[in-house]
Amino acid sequence: MKLTIRLVGAIWLSVLIVIGGFAFLQIREERERLVDDLKRRAVLVGEGLKEAIEPQVARDSTAGVERILKKFGTARRGIAVYDRFAGLMVATPDIAPSLPPSLPEVTDAVANDVVSQGFRVVGVRRAYVYATPLTRDDRAVGALVVILDAAHLEGAAWNLWWSNALRFLALALVVSLIALVVVRSSVTQPMAKMSEWTKSLRAGRYVPPPDVPDANVFGPLAREVAGLARSMQRARAAAEQEAALRLVGESIWTEERLKQFVNLRLAGRPLVVVSNREPVSHVRKGGRIQTLTPASGLVTAMDPMMRACGGVWVAHGSGDADRETADARGRLGVPEDDPRYTLRRVWLTKEEEHGYYYGFANEGLWPLCHIVHTRPVFRPDDWAHYLAANRTFAETLLDEIRDAEEPLVLIQDYHFAPLPALIKAERPDARVAIFWHIPWPNSEAFAICPWQPELLAGMLGADLVGFHTQYYCNNFLETVDRTLETRIDWERFTVTRGERVTAVKPFPISVAPGFVDDPPQRTREELLRELGVSAEFLGVGVERVDYTKGLPERFRALRWFFERYPEYRGRVVFVQLAAPSRSTIKRYAELALEVEQTVREVNEALGTVSWRPILYLARHHEHREIWSYYRHADFCMVTSLHDGMNLVAKEFVSVRDDEDGVLILSRFAGASQELRDALIINPYDLAGAAEAIRTALEMPKEERHARMTRMRYVVSEHNIYRWAGLLLSELSRIPVETPGVKTS
Ligand code: ADQ
């Protein structure tokens, strides 16, 4: 209310100043115009009569003067003639009784032989007096006086003040009303909504920010408050979780526990993570810059860890608006609204990116490590780019740790096999780990890589090499054994090459509990309505379009299922969320076509006017969107032909706080080692996979509940914080190498 009063007061004052100023000038101009008019009329009359009167006055002919005056005098115009002693000779009848005995203008005109004029009260009225000297032979013989009524001058000024006062009132009222409406709709109401919203947030209920009309005014505030609320919620949830865990004596890893662990164990030593994929990229869309979280298991896993630990994440800046959203060194805080760690972007040319990322990493190493019968392609040029890109990343990383003592460096994935050796050569005091997110095949399969020794030597530069499973560790150790001159300790799982010892250990990666901080409120009915489907059962798949994920096999299995069990037609809809991936590579472009073709075939063969068995949504989805599908699906299918771990399986389980839903999981995904209560399938076996779908749909509620509860226990215990905690713990235990001093 105070704001409104201040605003209205300010409006009234401004209107008053403006209208008052204009009124003053207008009245002054009007007065000048009226005075000029009076003067002009007095001069006309005075100078007109002068010639006729002068001879009469010179002759002292009062009668002659009277005759002339009679003709020209009117009620509003008096004329008087004075003699050479400034004594009144003759005056028109209307004015005569009101004339004072002497008029200063007359005295002035007669004495000085000049025209004299001015305003004066004559009788009771204000009048304009114009006196002009009468001369004869250059001698003053008297004065002629014209007296014009000037009372209307006051009236005119008053009228103008009055009309301006009315104008002021009208304008001030209209502007105030408009201001009140605008304030109400743009400030008061949005503020009321914002305050309701913050109240709900404070009460621990997450509600999305209200729609406010002026995003420029309230957007930044809403962002800040949302950030604050998230921090509060996180702190509250962490405290509640810690308390609950203390109560049951559990030692589950939480974000808070990892933070404490890092503080104690790392004691201020910096943590640097390196990966090709960045946690957020900035891209230009429709003239605006958008922030994207890539569809990548690595990012899904590492981002919560970095939020807990802090530090620097070095990654390739691949977005077309990445440079302008980072500082001169390519650095920015992440998340942008509440920075918890630093992203340092590395710039590569298109050519480098092509050779290193698309070429060697994804056409060479990716199919080499995934046994899915896609032939790896090894080009010498790609290898050269791969080495060059690794050197570029090494330079940036070394720059980041230049002033740090004994930093911890976590290198991520198959893009950086040579990097550990490059870092260790420059910084022996750094503790370096490389984590390989994809499978490691058997030694015969890996041996086809022409640069096998170089890759292994690079990796063995690390103090610690991590894989998802013991099986991949064993494959790696065997590959090393067959390729390089080393000593392998099969009890401690270490490789000794010259002076260097490298530990090789499994760290099964996982997800953060809950998958997203602020799950949407969307119900199953709303989700189905938005999709435009009505179905009794909902199945879901969430993938990058990659040939390792077994998408065509999954759709063929669905077809088999509907053909074998026609009673489910029209009752089950399978929704596939498919993020485009690496589409510039020919094999991926072909796969995208193959997948779409398979979906079309199944829908055409089985679909009806009112039912399509498969809904294929080929785009990137935000995690909050994916959450709804996981939460409301009756079953989730993961049919990877070969997969290091597969986080989709774990995300599905972590979201199901209703302890319901069935997971169908490929035995060739690393996750199948841990999630034994999923329906484990061989994705190449269509009939087996179809049978699993039927089992999922017909599984009694109690069994679904029991299986999901057990899987949830595994995922919540083996979460990403535990993964990070165990890996960092292992790494920080490794003794530091001091030049010249041997360590064991
Ligand atoms: P990825 O091959 O990327 O990871 P995965 O582990 O399944 O595979 O993770 C995929 C991630 O992308 C998930 O977080 C998922 O939610 C997200 N995603 C999938 N489809 C999406 C879509 N349409 N829109 C948006 N996001 C989508 C690699 C290895 C895996 C290993 C991880 C982590 O191949 O085996 O589990 O690294 O180590």
Residues whose N, C-alpha, C, O or C-beta is under 5 A from the ligand:
A	BS01	ADQ	A295 S296 G297 L298 T300 A301 H437 I509 V542 E543 R544 L577 A578 A579 R619 H620 H621 D643 G644 M645 N646 L647 V648
